[in-house]
Amino acid sequence: MSVYKAIGEKLKEVREKNGYTQAEVEKATGIKREMLSYYENGRREIDIATLEKLASFYGYSIEYFIKNTEEPEVTLAFRTDGLTEDDIEVIGWAKNFVNNLYQMEKLLEKRDSRANA
């Protein structure tokens, strides 16, 4: 299986697991539904910026999609039903904030474990 096919399968799995349609993801991220379909089916190579945008929206790290791992590090998902574009933007900001906070905590733990070794 190609790398892009594997990434696409994870993208689709995460989207469906969180209850999003491709149209909802398009509205929230600005990534065209057609392109989402191509990415999810492994028919197009996904660039790192687009993968970062989708990973951030879904509340996952990029590593989840590119590494051969089964468990996500952080998952935060919100339904977009009845939300305005401003609401979606605020939710995206909050998810990024929590994900960044989590990543910083992991770095601090790593630093502390090295200092105590």
Secondary structure, DSSP 8 states (H G I E B T S, - for coil): --HHHHHHHHHHHHHHHTT--HHHHHHHH---HHHHHHHHTT-S---HHHHHHHHHHHT--HHHHHSS-SS-S-------TT--HHHHHHHHHHHHHHHHHHHHHHHHHHHHHHHT-
